[in-house]
């Protein structure tokens, strides 16, 4: 039994050949690449009892061997996951539930209500190119480029991603390798694992814009821990929507990505009492620039679909608005193409990885922190005082100050 710590990153198929060529150049300590086909069959009950428990069960063919793997538990976020992993080599293409080396997992899967109903749910077929990197501190990281697809009942979903897995050492080593590669390739943190995407294919869940979710907080958390959890939720919302930009005409992806950045910056203000961090200040400036870029697209869309649409009936007999609408939509499409080009360049993936790296940094060992309950009370009082001062001067505020109050 072990804990799998891994960072998953999407990569454009057009960059695969260059990626294979450049790994050794960018990381001279990397081993020679090993390429092998992998077939993984994922099992669950018709009611998806395993998925409901956030548990995965698969058989993977690796060369002449079949390996059974059980994964469960999850922490982290933003594409970095740490899950308990229990695996062993089986006697062929068959499940061996009784040999699972984790008591609770074995008891659950061996229960007749589960074991007798397990069936193949979906499969993945990839060609994996793999490197191993050991740094001077003895950290060992595995890089894997997976190219292939998920398949289920004749339906397929492509796979083209890079996984960076910690084999030995600290999580910092994973980010070191990821950031080195992201400076040269458009590597976007991948929120959904292959298994999660497989389940979506199985259930035929369409891709839709992703909104905000409630963030589970514990009063016993430190403020640093709470800020991380909140901002990781913002990153989840941002990443899901960014990767879908330009796919069809649904501008809600743009809107939700922009909302995610706004929520992240609001969270930063809520935790303003924490020590100032120059790294975050630089990242926030870049996130603000990304939000402005998204805003340019969003503003033109709203102007055409909402503002002009509202007044057009009353002005139709006096002013021809069609040329104006056409011009604005042309601008919107040009801005969207530029956004897609940025997503296909290292810039945005690098920014997202830098934010994740910053979020996973631990506070200084000598940092003294209140529990979240006390910190929140003080923070809310400070914000309430600021609101009160502005509200009392409402009639004297300019437009920017009123926006700040809102």
HUVENWO-V285431 format. One record per backbone hydrogen bond with DSSP energy under -1.0 kcal/mol. NH is the residue of the N-H (numbers start at 0). CO is the residue of the C=O. E is the energy in kcal/mol with one decimal. If there is no record, write none. Layout:
BEGIN
<<NH & CO & E> <NH & CO & E>>
END
This chain:
BEGIN
<<1 & 84 & -2.5> <3 & 82 & -3.5> <5 & 80 & -2.4> <6 & 163 & -2.5> <7 & 78 & -1.9> <8 & 161 & -2.7> <9 & 187 & -3.1> <10 & 159 & -2.2> <14 & 11 & -2.3> <15 & 12 & -1.5> <18 & 14 & -2.5> <19 & 15 & -2.3> <20 & 16 & -1.8> <21 & 17 & -2.2> <22 & 18 & -1.5> <25 & 21 & -2.9> <26 & 22 & -2.6> <29 & 26 & -2.5> <30 & 131 & -2.3> <33 & 129 & -2.2> <35 & 127 & -2.3> <37 & 125 & -3.0> <38 & 60 & -1.3> <39 & 123 & -2.5> <40 & 58 & -3.1> <41 & 121 & -2.7> <42 & 56 & -2.9> <43 & 118 & -2.0> <47 & 44 & -2.1> <51 & 47 & -1.9> <53 & 50 & -1.7> <54 & 49 & -2.7> <55 & 70 & -3.0> <57 & 68 & -2.3> <58 & 40 & -2.3> <59 & 66 & -2.5> <60 & 38 & -3.2> <61 & 64 & -2.7> <64 & 61 & -1.7> <66 & 59 & -2.8> <67 & 87 & -2.7> <68 & 57 & -2.5> <69 & 85 & -2.7> <70 & 55 & -2.3> <71 & 83 & -1.8> <76 & 79 & -2.0> <79 & 76 & -1.3> <80 & 5 & -2.6> <81 & 74 & -1.4> <82 & 3 & -2.1> <83 & 71 & -1.9> <84 & 1 & -3.6> <85 & 69 & -2.6> <87 & 67 & -1.8> <89 & 65 & -2.7> <91 & 89 & -1.4> <93 & 91 & -2.2> <98 & 95 & -1.6> <99 & 96 & -1.6> <105 & 101 & -2.9> <106 & 102 & -2.9> <107 & 103 & -2.1> <108 & 104 & -2.5> <109 & 105 & -2.5> <113 & 110 & -2.0> <114 & 110 & -3.1> <115 & 111 & -1.4> <116 & 113 & -1.6> <118 & 43 & -2.0> <120 & 41 & -3.5> <121 & 41 & -1.0> <122 & 150 & -2.2> <123 & 39 & -2.5> <124 & 148 & -2.7> <125 & 37 & -2.3> <126 & 146 & -2.6> <127 & 35 & -2.9> <128 & 144 & -2.3> <129 & 33 & -2.6> <130 & 142 & -2.7> <132 & 140 & -3.4> <134 & 138 & -2.0> <137 & 134 & -1.6> <139 & 167 & -3.0> <140 & 132 & -3.1> <141 & 164 & -3.1> <142 & 130 & -2.6> <143 & 162 & -2.4> <144 & 128 & -2.9> <145 & 160 & -2.8> <146 & 126 & -1.6> <147 & 158 & -2.4> <148 & 124 & -2.2> <149 & 156 & -3.1> <150 & 122 & -3.0> <151 & 154 & -2.5> <154 & 151 & -2.5> <156 & 149 & -2.2> <158 & 147 & -2.7> <160 & 145 & -2.0> <161 & 8 & -3.5> <162 & 143 & -2.8> <163 & 6 & -2.7> <164 & 141 & -2.7> <165 & 4 & -2.8> <166 & 139 & -2.7> <167 & 139 & -1.8> <172 & 169 & -1.4> <174 & 170 & -1.5> <175 & 171 & -2.3> <176 & 172 & -1.9> <177 & 173 & -2.5> <178 & 174 & -2.9> <179 & 175 & -1.6> <180 & 176 & -2.2> <181 & 177 & -2.6> <182 & 178 & -1.1> <183 & 180 & -1.6> <184 & 180 & -1.2> <186 & 184 & -1.8> <187 & 9 & -1.4> <189 & 7 & -3.4> <196 & 192 & -2.3> <197 & 193 & -2.3> <198 & 194 & -2.4> <199 & 195 & -1.9> <200 & 196 & -2.0> <201 & 197 & -2.5> <202 & 198 & -2.6> <204 & 199 & -2.5> <220 & 217 & -2.6> <225 & 221 & -2.3> <226 & 222 & -2.6> <227 & 223 & -2.1> <228 & 224 & -2.2> <229 & 225 & -2.5> <230 & 226 & -2.7> <231 & 227 & -2.5> <232 & 228 & -1.6> <233 & 229 & -1.7> <234 & 230 & -2.4> <235 & 231 & -2.2> <236 & 232 & -2.0> <237 & 233 & -2.5> <238 & 234 & -3.1> <239 & 235 & -2.2> <240 & 236 & -1.5> <241 & 237 & -2.5> <242 & 238 & -1.8> <244 & 241 & -1.5> <246 & 243 & -2.2> <247 & 245 & -1.2> <250 & 248 & -1.0> <252 & 249 & -1.0> <254 & 250 & -2.1> <255 & 251 & -2.9> <256 & 252 & -2.0> <257 & 253 & -2.2> <258 & 254 & -2.4> <259 & 255 & -2.1> <260 & 256 & -1.6> <261 & 257 & -2.2> <262 & 258 & -2.7> <263 & 259 & -2.0> <264 & 260 & -2.4> <265 & 261 & -2.0> <266 & 262 & -2.4> <267 & 263 & -1.9> <268 & 264 & -1.7> <269 & 265 & -2.2> <270 & 266 & -1.5> <271 & 268 & -1.6> <273 & 270 & -2.0> <280 & 276 & -2.1> <281 & 277 & -1.8> <282 & 278 & -2.2> <283 & 279 & -3.4> <284 & 280 & -1.6> <285 & 281 & -1.6> <286 & 282 & -2.6> <287 & 283 & -2.6> <288 & 284 & -1.8> <289 & 285 & -2.0> <290 & 286 & -2.6> <291 & 287 & -2.2> <292 & 288 & -2.1> <293 & 289 & -2.3> <294 & 290 & -2.4> <295 & 291 & -2.0> <296 & 292 & -1.1> <297 & 293 & -2.6> <298 & 294 & -3.2> <299 & 295 & -1.2> <300 & 296 & -1.7> <301 & 297 & -2.6> <302 & 298 & -2.3> <303 & 299 & -1.9> <304 & 300 & -3.0> <305 & 301 & -2.2> <306 & 301 & -2.1> <307 & 302 & -3.2> <309 & 305 & -1.6> <310 & 306 & -1.3> <311 & 307 & -2.3> <314 & 310 & -1.2> <315 & 311 & -1.6> <317 & 314 & -2.0> <318 & 314 & -3.2> <324 & 320 & -2.6> <325 & 321 & -2.7> <326 & 322 & -2.2> <327 & 323 & -2.4> <328 & 324 & -2.5> <329 & 325 & -2.1> <330 & 326 & -2.1> <331 & 327 & -2.4> <332 & 328 & -2.4> <333 & 329 & -1.9> <334 & 330 & -2.5> <335 & 331 & -2.2> <336 & 332 & -2.3> <337 & 333 & -2.0> <338 & 334 & -1.9> <339 & 335 & -2.5> <340 & 336 & -2.4> <341 & 337 & -1.9> <342 & 338 & -2.0> <343 & 339 & -1.7> <344 & 341 & -1.3> <349 & 345 & -2.5> <350 & 346 & -1.9> <351 & 347 & -2.6> <352 & 348 & -2.3> <353 & 349 & -2.4> <354 & 350 & -2.2> <355 & 351 & -2.3> <356 & 352 & -2.8> <357 & 353 & -2.3> <358 & 354 & -2.5> <359 & 355 & -1.8> <360 & 357 & -1.3> <366 & 363 & -2.2> <371 & 220 & -2.4> <372 & 218 & -1.3> <374 & 370 & -2.1> <375 & 371 & -3.0> <376 & 372 & -1.9> <377 & 373 & -2.0> <378 & 374 & -2.7> <379 & 375 & -2.9> <380 & 376 & -1.9> <381 & 377 & -2.1> <382 & 378 & -2.3> <383 & 379 & -2.7> <384 & 380 & -2.1> <385 & 381 & -1.9> <386 & 382 & -2.5> <387 & 383 & -2.5> <388 & 384 & -2.2> <389 & 385 & -2.0> <390 & 386 & -2.9> <391 & 387 & -2.1> <393 & 390 & -1.5> <395 & 392 & -2.3> <396 & 393 & -1.3> <401 & 397 & -2.2> <402 & 398 & -2.0> <403 & 399 & -2.1> <404 & 400 & -2.1> <405 & 401 & -2.2>>
END
